[in-house]
């Protein structure tokens, strides 16, 4: 994954002439830096992504890097709606799955950064989904969040496979903020 771009690389991503990118840079609209002792410009990835979003331009090949991908498994409709409102579609792509089978299919196509699993779908199935995701190297670094009932909390669920657990009832805004934090950390480490 590239972290610094030349004006030519930015021009290809934006589908404009390199001179246009130089003008954006020189006018201060696109932030970056000059290489000491030369006129060459360099644009850090985070500044490029911010610029593209601010100007409503498509992210193109940067979309996977810029957008958080969230998979909600067995999550109740009220929580699902609240999270959809709190996680804006320009920043997060959200998919839903009602069963372990659907979760496997969705995970394969989405490659989620975060999977929220509601234990209301059944403790055995929810645990199995989490264990299977952790076993697969493609999803080993995905953030896993468990939504637990009182019975699940009391029964001693293996919390070591989850990054975070929330006990019902909980504040959906707090869950959304925690997901943003965990996914943000993950994306910075990549």
Helices and strands as residue ranges (DSSP letters): E 4-6, H 7-14, H 18-27, E 33-34, E 41-44, H 45-54, G 60-62, H 63-66, E 68-73, H 77-86, E 92-97, H 100-110, E 114-118, G 119-121, H 123-135, G 137-139, E 143-148, H 150-154, G 159-161, E 164-167, H 172-189
